[in-house]
């Protein structure tokens, strides 16, 4: 059966429990989204107000994901996740209580969405980085596909339940049901006992962890391509989510249940898309899938701008759900594969920040345009812009991430040798030089291989890198890079991945002689000469 493989990951007990709890929690979240959006249309018909509500929920995910990813990499991940769930539980309960008393205003609704988004920003990077720990690197792709399937299964079930509960019991009860959905995650996290991953080196500081995460992204070209694809799709596709409540209410004449039904159709299409992904991946590359998904979603936006019947709009949104899940799954998998184990929470935080930042900016832009140009014209503009962005991003290939192995190299490279102890890692910057002896006939091939090491050194913590050739002895080449401290250099050795090891082996293959290249470590003094 084509779809059998991903389901096998559910045989891992810890992942199965986390997956089920996440699905339940996401159902509660989508129920909240339906109730909040519909309540806002009751409080204000201004398209900008509705767009700002969505932006309020996604803005924290843009601003705080990277700090959260750094904390998830240096703190106890389980305790940090428990705190995030308790935060969201408290906010949901308070909002439900205020709504039951009929005291909700647009400002209160936006603040509550912001605080819930802050809790999601705390949890998201840690949850993303837990997946490889639970299922292993080989099954990460299947686990990511199942996570996407679960997310969109929630989008199919949650809106329908939210619309029914909203019609029958009002928004206050829906907000409290969202609070109840968080408790499953708390139970699973409290029962989870992760394996202890002891390190020989002291943990990174918060500021150092942030800088290391940003430095890694700057030196990872395939991860950068993934992020640019995010910015080519989601700012424009966000128009569907930002304006759909008004499309349902004003253009299609639907009530809360009908709006929930439209969202359910889009979620159902996403579920179908997730099930079709194994077959689609066998026929198209990741880049081919992204291009087709962008074109389809652009057509969906333009179609929604036309005077269509509700049933036809529901079918179109189902097709949009397929395109949405293809894009989000391909890009999330690419970001996972392009992120090394030691920095995964931070790298995934940057990916999620780009995603939610694109959604936030897009919501504000499309809400503002709809205020002056109308809903139909705004959807046409968003669709055409998405089509152009998709075509422009076609050159940024990401299929190379499938060949990356960024798990820690086994065994680690030899540790640096020094003639004297470096006291408590307190001296200043470290300059590392590596001397290679290269045959004159191999110079061109060596240059190509050694320049691949630039990204390896920079990802691992180097603040600069260069390679030099001796003018008097053309066979002598010197690779030079600097790090902020000796401790950073020790971490650089620990962070060496299997892929880095393979690139380094290619370089060493050009070195002549029976001995390894000569490595020199120079350490600067802080505060002048001793």
C-alpha positions as CSV (number, residue, x, y, z in Angstrom):
1,X,0.0,0.0,0.0
2,X,1.4,3.4,-1.0
3,X,0.6,5.1,2.3
4,X,1.7,2.3,4.7
5,X,5.2,3.5,5.6
6,X,4.5,6.8,7.4
7,X,2.0,5.0,9.7
8,X,4.7,2.6,10.9
9,X,6.2,5.5,13.0
10,X,3.2,5.3,15.2
11,X,4.6,2.1,16.5
12,X,7.1,4.2,18.6
13,X,5.2,4.6,21.8
14,X,6.5,8.1,22.8
15,X,5.9,9.5,19.3
16,X,2.4,8.0,19.2
17,X,1.4,9.6,22.5
18,X,2.9,13.0,21.5
19,X,1.2,12.8,18.1
20,X,-2.2,12.0,19.5
21,X,-1.9,14.8,22.1
22,X,-0.8,17.3,19.5
23,X,-3.8,16.4,17.2
24,X,-6.2,17.0,20.1
25,X,-4.5,20.2,21.1
26,X,-4.5,21.5,17.4
27,X,-8.2,20.7,17.2
28,X,-8.7,22.9,20.2
29,X,-6.6,25.6,18.6
30,X,-8.5,25.6,15.3
31,X,-11.8,25.7,17.3
32,X,-10.5,28.8,19.0
33,X,-9.5,30.3,15.7
34,X,-13.0,29.8,14.3
35,X,-14.7,31.3,17.4
36,X,-12.3,34.2,17.6
37,X,-12.6,35.1,13.9
38,X,-16.3,34.9,13.9
39,X,-16.6,36.8,17.2
40,X,-14.5,39.6,15.7
41,X,-16.8,39.8,12.6
42,X,-19.6,40.3,15.1
43,X,-17.7,43.1,17.0
44,X,-16.3,44.8,13.8
45,X,-16.8,44.4,10.1
46,X,-13.5,46.2,9.3
47,X,-11.3,43.8,7.3
48,X,-8.2,45.4,8.9
49,X,-9.5,44.5,12.4
50,X,-10.0,40.9,11.3
51,X,-6.5,40.8,9.7
52,X,-4.9,42.3,12.8
53,X,-6.6,39.5,14.9
54,X,-4.7,36.9,12.9
55,X,-1.5,39.0,13.0
56,X,-1.8,39.3,16.8
57,X,-1.6,35.5,17.1
58,X,1.3,35.1,14.6
59,X,3.4,38.1,15.6
60,X,4.8,36.4,18.8
61,X,5.8,33.5,16.6
62,X,7.8,35.8,14.5
63,X,9.4,37.8,17.3
64,X,10.1,35.1,19.9
65,X,10.8,31.9,18.1
66,X,14.6,32.3,17.8
67,X,15.0,33.1,21.6
68,X,12.7,30.2,22.3
69,X,14.7,27.9,20.1
70,X,17.9,29.0,21.9
71,X,16.3,28.2,25.3
72,X,15.1,24.9,24.0
73,X,18.6,23.9,23.0
74,X,20.3,24.9,26.4
75,X,17.5,24.2,29.0
76,X,15.7,21.1,30.0
77,X,13.4,20.7,27.0
78,X,10.6,18.9,28.8
79,X,10.3,21.4,31.6
80,X,10.3,24.2,29.2
81,X,7.5,22.6,27.2
82,X,5.4,22.0,30.3
83,X,5.7,25.7,31.2
84,X,4.6,26.7,27.7
85,X,1.5,24.4,28.0
86,X,0.6,25.8,31.4
87,X,0.9,29.3,30.0
88,X,-1.6,28.6,27.1
89,X,-4.0,26.8,29.5
90,X,-4.2,29.8,31.8
91,X,-4.7,32.3,28.9
92,X,-7.5,30.1,27.3
93,X,-9.3,29.7,30.7
94,X,-9.2,33.5,31.3
95,X,-10.5,34.3,27.8
96,X,-13.3,31.8,28.2
97,X,-14.3,33.3,31.5
98,X,-14.4,36.8,30.1
99,X,-16.3,35.7,27.0
100,X,-19.0,33.9,29.1
101,X,-19.6,37.2,30.9
102,X,-20.0,39.0,27.6
103,X,-17.1,41.4,28.2
104,X,-14.9,40.6,25.2
105,X,-13.8,43.6,23.1
106,X,-11.7,43.6,19.9
107,X,-8.7,44.7,22.0
108,X,-9.2,41.9,24.5
109,X,-9.5,39.4,21.7
110,X,-6.3,40.6,20.1
111,X,-4.3,40.5,23.4
112,X,-5.5,37.0,24.1
113,X,-4.5,35.9,20.7
114,X,-1.1,37.5,21.2
115,X,-0.6,35.7,24.5
116,X,-1.6,32.4,23.1
117,X,0.8,33.0,20.2
118,X,3.5,33.6,22.7
119,X,2.9,30.2,24.3
120,X,3.0,28.6,20.9
121,X,6.3,30.4,20.2
122,X,7.7,28.8,23.4
123,X,6.6,25.3,22.4
124,X,7.0,25.1,18.7
125,X,10.9,24.8,18.3
126,X,11.2,22.3,21.1
127,X,8.4,20.2,19.8
128,X,9.9,20.2,16.3
129,X,13.3,19.2,17.6
130,X,11.9,16.3,19.7
131,X,10.8,14.4,16.7
132,X,14.2,13.0,15.6
133,X,15.0,12.2,19.3
134,X,11.8,10.0,19.5
135,X,11.9,8.2,16.1
136,X,15.5,8.4,15.0
137,X,17.0,10.2,12.0
138,X,16.0,7.6,9.5
139,X,12.3,7.9,10.3
140,X,12.3,11.7,10.7
141,X,10.8,12.3,7.2
142,X,7.9,9.8,7.9
143,X,7.3,11.4,11.3
144,X,7.3,14.9,9.7
145,X,4.7,13.7,7.2
146,X,2.6,12.3,10.0
147,X,2.8,15.6,11.9
148,X,1.6,17.5,8.8
149,X,-1.2,14.9,8.4
150,X,-2.2,15.4,12.1
151,X,-2.1,19.2,11.8
152,X,-4.4,19.1,8.8
153,X,-6.6,16.4,10.2
154,X,-7.1,18.9,13.1
155,X,-7.9,21.6,10.5
156,X,-10.5,19.3,9.0
157,X,-12.1,18.4,12.3
158,X,-11.6,21.5,14.5
159,X,-13.4,24.1,12.3
160,X,-16.4,21.9,11.9
161,X,-16.6,21.2,15.6
162,X,-15.8,24.9,16.4
163,X,-18.7,26.0,14.1
164,X,-21.2,23.7,15.7
165,X,-20.1,24.5,19.2
166,X,-20.1,28.2,18.4
167,X,-23.6,28.1,17.1
168,X,-24.9,25.9,20.0
169,X,-23.0,27.3,23.0
170,X,-21.3,30.5,22.1
171,X,-17.6,31.6,21.9
172,X,-16.9,31.4,25.6
173,X,-17.5,27.6,25.7
174,X,-15.3,27.1,22.6
175,X,-12.5,29.0,24.3
176,X,-12.8,26.8,27.4
177,X,-12.8,23.7,25.2
178,X,-9.5,24.9,23.7
179,X,-8.2,25.1,27.3
180,X,-9.3,21.5,27.9
181,X,-7.5,20.3,24.8
182,X,-4.1,21.4,26.2
183,X,-4.3,19.0,29.2
184,X,-3.5,16.0,27.0
185,X,-0.1,17.6,26.0
186,X,0.6,18.2,29.7
187,X,0.0,14.6,30.6
188,X,2.2,13.3,27.8
189,X,5.1,15.7,28.6
190,X,4.9,15.0,32.3
191,X,5.1,11.2,31.6
192,X,8.0,11.6,29.1
193,X,11.5,10.8,30.3
194,X,14.0,11.8,27.7
195,X,17.4,10.2,27.5
196,X,20.1,12.2,29.2
197,X,22.5,13.7,26.7
198,X,25.5,14.6,28.7
199,X,28.1,16.9,27.2
200,X,31.7,17.2,28.1
201,X,31.6,21.0,27.7
202,X,29.6,23.5,29.7
203,X,26.3,24.7,28.1
204,X,26.2,27.7,25.9
205,X,25.1,31.0,27.3
206,X,21.8,32.4,26.0
207,X,23.4,35.2,24.0
208,X,26.0,32.8,22.6
209,X,23.4,30.3,21.6
210,X,21.5,33.0,19.7
211,X,24.6,34.1,17.8
212,X,25.5,30.5,17.0
213,X,22.0,29.9,15.6
214,X,22.1,32.9,13.4
215,X,25.7,32.1,12.3
216,X,24.6,28.6,11.3
217,X,21.7,29.8,9.2
218,X,24.0,32.3,7.5
219,X,26.4,29.5,6.5
220,X,23.8,26.9,5.4
221,X,22.9,27.6,1.7
222,X,20.2,24.9,1.4
223,X,18.5,26.2,4.6
224,X,18.6,29.7,3.1
225,X,16.9,28.4,-0.1
226,X,14.2,26.8,2.0
227,X,13.6,30.1,3.9
228,X,13.4,32.0,0.6
229,X,10.8,29.6,-0.7
230,X,8.8,30.3,2.5
231,X,8.9,34.0,1.7
232,X,7.8,33.3,-1.9
233,X,4.7,31.4,-0.9
234,X,3.2,32.2,2.5
235,X,3.0,36.0,2.5
236,X,0.7,35.7,-0.5
237,X,-1.1,32.5,0.4
238,X,-2.0,34.1,3.8
239,X,-4.7,36.2,2.0
240,X,-6.9,33.1,2.0
241,X,-6.8,32.8,5.8
242,X,-7.0,36.5,6.5
243,X,-10.0,37.2,4.3
244,X,-11.9,33.9,4.3
245,X,-14.3,34.9,7.2
246,X,-15.4,37.9,5.2
247,X,-15.7,35.8,2.0
248,X,-17.9,33.4,3.9
249,X,-20.1,36.1,5.5
250,X,-20.4,38.8,2.9
251,X,-19.8,37.1,-0.5
252,X,-21.2,33.6,0.2
253,X,-23.9,34.6,2.8
254,X,-22.9,31.8,5.2
255,X,-23.2,31.6,9.0
256,X,-20.7,30.4,11.6
257,X,-21.4,26.8,10.8
258,X,-20.9,27.5,7.0
259,X,-17.6,29.2,7.7
260,X,-16.4,26.3,9.8
261,X,-17.5,24.0,6.9
262,X,-15.3,25.9,4.5
263,X,-12.3,25.6,6.8
264,X,-13.1,21.9,7.2
265,X,-13.0,21.5,3.4
266,X,-9.6,23.1,3.2
267,X,-8.4,20.9,6.1
268,X,-9.9,17.8,4.4
269,X,-8.1,18.7,1.2
270,X,-4.9,19.0,3.2
271,X,-5.4,15.5,4.7
272,X,-5.9,14.1,1.2
273,X,-2.8,15.9,0.1
274,X,-0.8,14.5,3.0
275,X,-1.9,11.0,2.0
276,X,-1.0,11.6,-1.7
277,X,2.5,12.9,-0.8
278,X,4.4,9.6,-1.0
279,X,3.1,9.1,-4.5
280,X,3.7,12.7,-5.5
281,X,7.3,12.5,-4.2
282,X,7.9,9.4,-6.4
283,X,6.9,11.4,-9.5
284,X,8.3,14.9,-8.8
285,X,11.3,16.5,-7.0
286,X,10.8,18.7,-4.0
287,X,11.3,21.7,-6.2
288,X,8.7,20.5,-8.8
289,X,6.2,20.0,-6.0
290,X,6.7,23.5,-4.7
291,X,6.3,25.0,-8.1
292,X,3.0,23.2,-8.8
293,X,1.6,23.9,-5.3
294,X,2.3,27.6,-5.7
295,X,0.5,27.8,-9.1
296,X,-2.5,25.8,-7.8
297,X,-2.9,28.0,-4.7
298,X,-2.6,31.2,-6.8
299,X,-5.5,29.9,-9.0
300,X,-7.5,29.2,-5.8
301,X,-7.1,32.8,-4.6
302,X,-8.2,34.2,-8.0
303,X,-11.2,31.8,-8.1
304,X,-12.4,32.9,-4.6
305,X,-12.5,36.5,-6.0
306,X,-15.2,35.4,-8.5
307,X,-18.9,35.3,-7.8
308,X,-19.1,31.5,-7.1
309,X,-21.6,29.4,-5.2
310,X,-20.7,28.0,-1.7
311,X,-20.4,24.4,-2.8
312,X,-18.0,25.4,-5.6
313,X,-16.0,27.5,-3.2
314,X,-15.7,24.6,-0.8
315,X,-14.4,22.3,-3.6
316,X,-11.8,25.0,-4.6
317,X,-10.7,25.3,-1.0
318,X,-10.3,21.6,-0.8
319,X,-7.9,21.8,-3.7
320,X,-6.2,24.7,-2.0
321,X,-5.7,22.5,1.1
322,X,-3.8,20.0,-1.1
323,X,-1.5,22.7,-2.3
324,X,-1.1,24.1,1.2
325,X,-0.1,20.8,2.8
326,X,2.3,20.0,-0.1
327,X,4.1,23.3,0.4
328,X,4.3,23.2,4.2
329,X,5.4,19.6,4.4
330,X,8.1,19.8,1.7
331,X,9.5,23.0,3.2
332,X,9.3,21.8,6.8
333,X,11.1,18.5,5.8
334,X,13.7,20.5,3.9
335,X,14.4,22.7,7.0
336,X,14.6,19.6,9.2
337,X,17.2,18.0,6.9
338,X,19.2,21.2,6.6
339,X,19.6,21.6,10.4
340,X,22.3,19.9,12.3
341,X,21.4,18.1,15.5
342,X,23.1,20.5,17.9
343,X,21.4,23.5,16.5
344,X,18.1,22.0,15.4
345,X,15.8,23.9,17.8
346,X,17.3,27.3,16.7
347,X,17.4,26.5,13.0
348,X,13.7,25.3,13.1
349,X,12.9,28.4,15.1
350,X,14.3,30.6,12.2
351,X,12.2,28.5,9.8
352,X,9.0,28.9,11.9
353,X,9.8,32.6,12.4
354,X,10.0,33.1,8.6
355,X,6.7,31.2,8.2
356,X,4.7,33.1,10.8
357,X,6.4,36.4,10.0
358,X,5.2,35.9,6.4
359,X,1.7,35.1,7.6
360,X,1.7,38.1,9.9
361,X,2.9,40.6,7.3
362,X,0.6,39.1,4.7
363,X,-2.4,39.3,6.9
364,X,-1.8,43.0,7.6
365,X,-1.2,43.9,4.0
366,X,-4.2,42.0,2.6
367,X,-6.5,43.3,5.3
368,X,-5.4,46.9,4.6
369,X,-5.9,46.4,0.8
370,X,-9.3,44.9,1.3
371,X,-10.3,47.9,3.3
372,X,-9.8,50.2,0.3
373,X,-10.0,47.9,-2.8
374,X,-12.5,45.3,-1.7
375,X,-12.2,41.6,-1.0
376,X,-12.4,40.5,-4.7
377,X,-9.7,42.8,-6.0
378,X,-7.4,42.0,-3.1
379,X,-7.6,38.2,-3.7
380,X,-6.8,38.7,-7.4
381,X,-3.7,40.8,-6.5
382,X,-2.6,38.2,-4.0
383,X,-3.1,35.4,-6.5
384,X,-1.1,37.1,-9.2
385,X,1.7,38.0,-6.8
386,X,1.9,34.4,-5.6
387,X,2.2,33.2,-9.2
388,X,5.1,35.6,-9.9
389,X,6.8,34.8,-6.7
390,X,6.6,31.0,-7.4
391,X,8.1,31.4,-10.8
392,X,10.9,33.6,-9.4
393,X,11.7,31.1,-6.7
394,X,12.0,28.3,-9.1
395,X,15.8,28.8,-9.3
396,X,16.3,28.2,-5.6
397,X,16.7,24.5,-5.5
398,X,16.2,22.6,-2.3
399,X,16.3,18.9,-3.4
400,X,19.9,18.7,-2.2
401,X,18.8,18.6,1.4
402,X,17.7,15.0,0.9
403,X,21.3,13.9,0.6
404,X,22.5,15.7,3.8
405,X,23.5,13.7,6.9
406,X,23.9,16.3,9.6
407,X,23.9,13.8,12.5
408,X,27.1,14.0,14.7
409,X,30.1,12.4,13.1
410,X,31.1,9.1,14.7
411,X,33.8,9.1,15.9
412,X,34.3,12.8,16.5
413,X,37.4,14.3,15.0
414,X,40.5,14.3,17.1
415,X,40.6,17.1,19.7
416,X,43.1,19.9,19.3
417,X,46.5,19.4,20.9
418,X,48.2,22.3,22.7
419,X,51.5,22.7,24.4
420,X,50.1,24.4,27.4
421,X,46.7,24.4,29.2
422,X,44.3,27.1,28.2
423,X,43.1,28.3,31.7
424,X,39.3,28.1,32.1
425,X,38.7,29.0,28.4
426,X,39.2,32.6,29.3
427,X,41.7,33.8,26.7
428,X,40.6,35.7,23.7
429,X,40.0,34.6,20.1
430,X,41.5,31.5,18.6
431,X,43.2,31.5,15.2
432,X,43.5,28.0,13.6
433,X,45.8,27.4,10.6
434,X,45.9,24.1,8.6
435,X,48.8,23.6,6.2
436,X,48.2,21.3,3.1
437,X,50.7,20.1,0.5
438,X,49.0,19.8,-2.8
439,X,50.3,18.6,-6.2
440,X,50.4,21.3,-8.8
441,X,48.1,19.2,-11.1
442,X,45.5,19.0,-8.3
443,X,45.3,22.7,-7.5
444,X,42.0,23.5,-9.3
445,X,40.2,20.5,-7.9
446,X,41.6,21.2,-4.4
447,X,40.4,24.8,-4.5
448,X,36.9,23.7,-5.3
449,X,36.9,21.1,-2.5
450,X,38.5,23.5,0.1
451,X,35.9,26.2,-0.5
452,X,33.2,23.8,0.5
453,X,34.9,23.8,3.9
454,X,34.0,27.5,4.4
455,X,30.4,26.7,5.2
456,X,31.5,23.8,7.4
457,X,33.8,26.1,9.5
458,X,31.3,29.0,9.6
459,X,28.4,26.7,10.6
460,X,30.5,25.3,13.4
461,X,31.3,28.7,15.0
462,X,34.1,30.4,12.9
463,X,33.7,34.2,12.6
464,X,35.9,34.3,9.5
465,X,37.6,32.0,7.0
466,X,40.1,32.2,4.2
467,X,42.5,30.0,2.3
468,X,46.0,31.2,1.0
469,X,48.6,29.9,-1.4
470,X,52.3,30.4,-0.9
471,X,53.6,32.5,-3.9
472,X,57.1,31.1,-3.5
473,X,55.9,27.5,-2.9
474,X,52.7,27.0,-5.0
475,X,52.1,23.5,-3.6
476,X,51.7,24.9,0.0
477,X,48.2,26.1,0.9
478,X,47.0,27.5,4.3
479,X,43.5,27.3,5.5
480,X,42.9,29.9,8.2
481,X,39.8,30.6,10.4
482,X,39.1,32.3,13.7
483,X,36.7,31.7,16.6
484,X,35.7,33.8,19.5
485,X,37.1,31.5,22.2
486,X,38.9,28.2,22.9
487,X,35.6,26.9,24.2
488,X,34.0,27.7,20.8
489,X,36.7,25.8,19.1
490,X,36.1,22.7,21.3
491,X,32.4,23.0,20.5
492,X,33.3,23.2,16.8
493,X,34.9,19.7,17.0
494,X,31.8,18.3,18.8
495,X,29.5,19.9,16.2
496,X,31.2,18.2,13.3
497,X,28.5,16.3,11.4
498,X,28.7,13.2,9.1
499,X,28.3,15.4,6.1
500,X,31.1,17.7,7.3
501,X,33.3,14.7,7.8
502,X,32.7,13.6,4.2
503,X,33.6,17.1,2.9
504,X,36.7,17.2,5.0
505,X,37.8,13.7,3.7
506,X,37.5,15.0,0.2
507,X,39.9,17.8,1.1
508,X,42.4,15.5,2.9
509,X,42.5,13.2,-0.2
510,X,44.5,15.9,-2.0
511,X,47.1,16.3,0.8
512,X,50.4,14.7,-0.1
513,X,52.7,13.0,2.3
514,X,52.4,10.3,5.0
515,X,51.4,12.7,7.8
516,X,48.2,14.7,8.3
517,X,48.2,18.4,7.5
518,X,50.0,20.5,10.1
519,X,47.5,22.2,12.4
520,X,48.4,25.3,14.5
521,X,46.3,26.9,17.2
522,X,47.1,30.5,18.2
523,X,45.3,32.1,21.2
524,X,45.1,35.9,21.7
525,X,45.4,37.4,25.1
526,X,42.7,39.4,26.7
527,X,43.7,42.7,28.4
528,X,47.1,42.9,26.9
529,X,50.3,40.9,27.5
530,X,50.6,38.9,30.7
